[in-house]
Amino acid sequence: MTSSRRAVRWSAAMAATAVLWSGGAAYAAGPGDNTTDPPSNEKPSGGSDKKGNLSAGVSSIQLSFPSGGDGGGKKGNLAPIDPNWEPPACWYEPAFTSKELKEFVDKDGGGDVGIHESWFGKGLWTDHYRDGKPADNFDLHAASNSQADGYKDYNEGKDGRFWRGVAPDSSDSKSWDCGRIMFWVDANKIPNDPHAPTPKMLAEYAYDKVKVPDTKVELKPEAKSTVNLPTWAWLDKGTFKDVKVRAELPNTPLWAETTAKPKSLHLEPGTADAETFPASGECKINDDGSIGTPYAKGKSKQDPPCGIKYLRATDGKPYQLKASITWEISWEGSDNDGKHLLPNGTFETTQDMNVQEVQSINR
């Protein structure tokens, strides 16, 4: 039998190593090298399987949009107020039954066995998952090498699934925390691993998919204000509604529904020569879902409940009025533990504001 090299590429600061293993080649990129493609003459014959994705960036999490949003599972547009919050970088999820893995290997035998490790050639798969041979399993978080026990006949006859790591962005250094190669989990069980999926993880995944409406704030006067006269700002009721995104992980009982609820409008005039109403610039949402109060004739000299007064005229270049909606984020899930909170999110729009030097105006 001809042996082929199992090449392991680590970061430039670490020594390159190579070990022999029968029947194929495996490629693993280190924390400083996220390239997992084989040489051009060893391209995989397949890549992924409908019954079990073997692409490091593909998750089987199913999204639905009970209210609001545009669906499609695209990345959302909310910016978390907490600068340290970020969606999960990696996790493990079910990929194959024993029968599905056997069919995949017999048909293809090439793909990602871990987020940063790919096996090309059936020999590697059959050695480990059919013939029970142990395999190198890189503990990437600790940058050390351990061995994973092999399996006999793909665990045929057992009830459960092989689980595999998933990372939406394999270039994220934290994706290395999910460094295990594909491993078996009995049916109705969740792996005992710090990066096993949880309802909270699904809620955070859904948060990253929340897409809120891009709505322009109503202004009076519109786009052109007057020094020392207030500009009224408002949003009509019904403009903003709760946005819900539900995430479910197939072949597990796990689910979570994340809700974004509009909370307030914050105004930034775009210049220090201005006053906001209220002074904090934070306009709360009214009981009917509106923000502020629409301008009415005869109120030009009154202070609005939500608005701005510019103290200096623009000189050819408009001020950039920033209006940001704060959304309160909560979630409920299969933990049946009621409502939980995640960091609030914001969505900001910018509008040009020209200010003229006139002390009174009819409007």
Disulfide bonds with the S-S distance in Angstrom:
Cys90-Cys178 2.07
Cys283-Cys306 2.16
